[in-house]
Amino acid sequence: MDSTLDSDIPVVSDFRQQEPGKRVLVMTAVSAERDAVLRGLRGADRFDVLVAGVGPIATAASTAKALALAADKYGLVVSAGIGGGFIGRADLGSLVVADEIVAADLGAETPEGFLSLDKMGFGYTRIPVDVSIVSQVVEALRAAELAVTTGPVLTVSTVTGTSDTALELATRVPGAAAEAMEGFGVATAAHEHGVPILEIRAISNVVGPRDRAAWRIEEALNALESASSVLREVLL
């Protein structure tokens, strides 16, 4: 089990300490997520909402490109979309706001178990989120009577499909609340440009066996739309 934060990865400052007038960059994986976010934002002109592609590599590249063109105009980057919820941590249709963004499968297998990139000494796999950002957003979501929890959101390149893998991940990252494929890519690009990061996931399925009949994608997209409506009020 590896639950140690890399001390070389500082939390980027609170977006509220940025210069007035800064914009918010929202990165989604697919057009359905983008459209849900846009519906919630209702034309708020402070937000740029882009489709970055699926997976950490595509999203890292897309986010880095957007920030390289105009990093100084952004005060916050948001990774937003749907994802899987860990049993007992996040129910279907609820929201998860990441307090830590974790590249959960970046490392090596050994006879003793998984060895993260951190432990190998080759980099970092965890990016913490500023607590003031998390607290402000979660408080606003709860005030809007939306079901929300906080915790680590795991980024994986291969979506979990078995109970054994779900248990392994939950053991490796205590408190893990959700799983998706893009957050760490977005967060890495934001971190490299010195821009604060936030990740929000609306839960469409349970992390574990892939029972498509049990997925609640529309419900999750509706929750993402509702969350975006709250963000519009919080971040304006």
TORPAVEX-701650 format. One record per residue (C-alpha): residue number from 1; x, y, z. Coordinates in Angstrom, 3 decimals. Each point is the difference from the previous one (the first is absolute). Example, Ala and Ser with C-alpha at 12.3 -4.5 7.8 and 13.67 -1.06 7.14 Angstrom:
BEGIN
(1,(12.300,-4.500,7.800))
(2,(1.370,3.440,-0.660))
***
This chain:
BEGIN
(1,(0.000,0.000,0.000))
(2,(1.301,3.455,-0.905))
(3,(-1.736,2.921,1.622))
(4,(2.943,2.413,0.210))
(5,(-0.244,3.315,-1.800))
(6,(3.066,1.076,-1.969))
(7,(1.457,2.947,1.917))
(8,(1.223,1.573,-3.256))
(9,(-3.566,0.577,-1.211))
(10,(-1.300,3.173,1.670))
(11,(-3.646,0.955,-0.047))
(12,(-0.499,2.822,-2.471))
(13,(-1.445,3.106,1.637))
(14,(-3.706,0.657,0.471))
(15,(-1.642,1.250,-3.196))
(16,(-1.588,2.824,1.995))
(17,(3.490,1.453,0.508))
(18,(0.491,0.349,-3.749))
(19,(-0.424,3.319,-1.788))
(20,(-3.615,1.144,-0.492))
(21,(-1.527,-0.908,-3.335))
(22,(1.800,-3.308,-0.424))
(23,(-1.909,-2.585,-2.017))
(24,(-0.801,-3.628,0.835))
(25,(1.081,-2.763,-2.384))
(26,(-2.209,-3.106,0.154))
(27,(1.328,-3.169,-1.642))
(28,(-2.355,-2.886,-0.804))
(29,(0.723,-3.300,-1.700))
(30,(-2.934,-0.242,-2.418))
(31,(-2.625,2.266,-1.550))
(32,(-2.849,-1.324,2.193))
(33,(1.874,1.197,3.096))
(34,(0.816,3.337,-1.614))
(35,(-3.641,0.519,-0.934))
(36,(-1.162,-0.783,3.543))
(37,(2.481,2.514,1.410))
(38,(-1.078,2.656,-2.504))
(39,(-3.671,-0.522,0.852))
(40,(0.804,0.544,3.656))
(41,(2.105,3.088,-0.649))
(42,(-2.862,1.586,-1.975))
(43,(2.202,2.212,-2.102))
(44,(2.269,1.294,2.770))
(45,(2.766,1.675,-1.950))
(46,(2.811,-0.472,2.513))
(47,(0.295,-3.701,-0.895))
(48,(1.734,-1.753,-2.898))
(49,(-1.225,-3.607,-0.344))
(50,(2.017,-2.338,-2.213))
(51,(-0.077,-3.662,-1.029))
(52,(3.435,-1.415,0.764))
(53,(-0.408,-3.645,-1.014))
(54,(-0.078,-3.212,2.001))
(55,(2.849,-1.078,2.250))
(56,(2.807,1.777,1.859))
(57,(2.296,0.412,-3.007))
(58,(-2.549,1.714,-2.235))
(59,(-1.223,2.234,2.790))
(60,(3.499,0.974,1.111))
(61,(0.900,0.970,-3.556))
(62,(-3.237,1.925,-0.590))
(63,(0.191,1.845,3.307))
(64,(3.676,0.834,-0.460))
(65,(-0.754,1.383,-3.470))
(66,(-2.836,2.188,1.292))
(67,(2.134,1.325,2.854))
(68,(3.083,0.517,-2.168))
(69,(-2.046,2.292,-2.224))
(70,(-1.382,2.085,2.865))
(71,(0.905,-1.280,3.467))
(72,(0.065,3.497,1.463))
(73,(-3.703,0.517,-0.636))
(74,(-1.106,-2.990,2.104))
(75,(-0.433,0.014,3.768))
(76,(-1.296,-3.580,0.269))
(77,(-0.071,-3.206,-2.061))
(78,(-2.847,-2.458,0.597))
(79,(-0.024,-3.639,-1.084))
(80,(-3.714,-0.828,-0.231))
(81,(-1.897,-3.071,-1.097))
(82,(-1.627,-3.231,1.040))
(83,(1.754,-2.945,1.626))
(84,(-0.231,-3.056,2.186))
(85,(-0.655,0.134,3.722))
(86,(1.562,-2.294,2.584))
(87,(-2.553,-1.985,1.980))
(88,(-0.745,1.637,3.319))
(89,(1.593,3.292,-1.068))
(90,(-2.061,1.409,-2.887))
(91,(-3.489,-1.040,-1.108))
(92,(-1.353,0.009,-3.541))
(93,(-1.105,3.480,-1.006))
(94,(2.033,1.697,2.720))
(95,(2.988,2.325,-0.385))
(96,(3.613,-0.339,1.090))
(97,(2.324,2.964,0.408))
(98,(3.614,-1.138,0.079))
(99,(2.197,1.034,2.891))
(100,(2.839,-1.905,-1.667))
(101,(0.477,-1.111,-3.604))
(102,(1.862,-3.305,-0.277))
(103,(1.558,-1.824,-2.948))
(104,(-0.965,-3.333,1.495))
(105,(1.586,-2.388,-2.496))
(106,(3.216,1.893,-0.815))
(107,(2.830,-2.172,1.256))
(108,(1.161,-3.600,-0.080))
(109,(-1.164,-3.424,1.105))
(110,(2.342,-1.865,2.341))
(111,(-0.223,-3.343,1.826))
(112,(-0.772,2.038,3.129))
(113,(-2.771,1.984,-1.680))
(114,(-0.442,3.272,-1.861))
(115,(2.842,2.534,0.138))
(116,(-1.002,3.560,-0.814))
(117,(2.122,2.373,-2.040))
(118,(0.582,1.980,3.204))
(119,(1.482,-3.001,1.763))
(120,(2.143,-0.772,-3.045))
(121,(1.440,3.497,0.206))
(122,(-0.992,0.985,-3.532))
(123,(-2.611,2.668,0.594))
(124,(-3.363,0.516,1.677))
(125,(-3.435,-1.566,-0.206))
(126,(-1.991,2.226,2.356))
(127,(-1.070,3.607,-0.357))
(128,(-1.845,1.485,2.989))
(129,(-2.781,2.540,-0.507))
(130,(-0.068,3.209,2.006))
(131,(-2.288,-0.584,2.980))
(132,(-1.553,3.454,-0.280))
(133,(-1.161,-0.719,-3.560))
(134,(-1.422,-3.371,1.022))
(135,(-1.752,1.411,3.058))
(136,(-1.596,2.888,-1.858))
(137,(-1.300,-2.178,-2.839))
(138,(-1.248,-2.803,2.247))
(139,(-1.784,2.468,2.288))
(140,(-1.763,1.535,-3.003))
(141,(-0.983,-3.379,-1.430))
(142,(-1.466,-1.074,3.333))
(143,(-1.846,3.299,0.311))
(144,(-1.589,-0.853,-3.341))
(145,(-1.083,-3.331,1.542))
(146,(2.225,-2.084,-2.247))
(147,(1.500,-3.232,1.331))
(148,(3.777,0.485,0.106))
(149,(3.032,-1.511,1.666))
(150,(3.706,0.747,-0.067))
(151,(2.968,-2.304,-0.253))
(152,(2.728,-1.163,-2.347))
(153,(-1.102,-0.387,-3.622))
(154,(2.051,-2.623,-1.801))
(155,(1.164,0.369,-3.586))
(156,(0.489,-3.305,-1.814))
(157,(0.952,-0.902,-3.556))
(158,(-2.015,-3.223,0.173))
(159,(-3.455,0.262,1.548))
(160,(-0.510,-2.425,2.877))
(161,(-2.058,-3.050,-0.929))
(162,(0.280,-2.402,2.938))
(163,(-0.731,0.023,3.705))
(164,(3.568,-1.067,0.731))
(165,(1.463,3.013,-1.790))
(166,(-2.492,2.337,1.682))
(167,(1.040,-1.346,3.405))
(168,(3.687,0.286,-0.868))
(169,(-0.404,3.642,-1.021))
(170,(-2.060,0.849,3.084))
(171,(2.699,-1.589,2.167))
(172,(2.811,1.733,-1.850))
(173,(-1.660,3.421,0.336))
(174,(-1.952,0.149,3.281))
(175,(-3.188,1.999,-0.292))
(176,(-0.102,-0.187,-3.801))
(177,(-3.380,1.369,-1.047))
(178,(-0.098,-0.154,-3.789))
(179,(1.801,-1.235,-3.079))
(180,(0.318,1.628,-3.415))
(181,(2.552,0.246,-2.802))
(182,(0.889,3.672,-0.354))
(183,(0.543,1.908,3.247))
(184,(3.713,-0.577,0.492))
(185,(0.767,1.001,-3.580))
(186,(-1.889,3.278,0.409))
(187,(1.513,0.589,3.438))
(188,(3.562,-0.603,-1.189))
(189,(-0.329,2.591,-2.764))
(190,(-1.583,2.502,2.395))
(191,(2.689,-0.642,2.604))
(192,(2.786,0.559,-2.523))
(193,(-1.534,3.376,-0.892))
(194,(-0.582,0.998,3.626))
(195,(-3.798,0.100,-0.301))
(196,(-2.248,-1.418,2.777))
(197,(-1.893,-3.201,-0.799))
(198,(-3.399,-1.410,0.927))
(199,(-1.531,-3.350,-0.974))
(200,(-3.722,-0.779,0.168))
(201,(-1.500,-3.374,-0.884))
(202,(-3.662,-0.926,-0.308))
(203,(-0.404,-3.701,0.763))
(204,(-1.470,-2.129,-2.790))
(205,(1.078,-3.478,1.118))
(206,(1.601,-2.032,2.739))
(207,(3.747,-0.661,-0.162))
(208,(0.286,-3.747,-0.593))
(209,(-1.664,-2.492,-2.360))
(210,(-1.277,1.816,-3.093))
(211,(-3.748,-0.501,0.202))
(212,(-1.170,2.326,-2.758))
(213,(-3.657,-0.611,0.853))
(214,(0.622,1.639,3.370))
(215,(1.686,3.102,-1.364))
(216,(-1.808,3.307,0.520))
(217,(1.700,2.218,-2.573))
(218,(-2.908,2.394,-0.547))
(219,(-0.461,0.398,3.734))
(220,(3.697,0.757,0.355))
(221,(-0.078,2.534,-2.835))
(222,(-2.949,1.704,1.670))
(223,(1.994,0.165,3.236))
(224,(2.944,1.453,-1.914))
(225,(-2.303,2.647,-1.465))
(226,(-1.289,0.871,3.476))
(227,(3.539,0.191,1.357))
(228,(1.016,2.318,-2.843))
(229,(-2.922,2.292,0.822))
(230,(1.349,0.279,3.541))
(231,(3.533,0.632,-1.280))
(232,(-1.368,2.828,-2.060))
(233,(-1.135,1.725,3.182))
(234,(3.069,-0.877,2.068))
(235,(2.666,0.986,-2.520))
(236,(-1.527,3.146,-1.496))
***
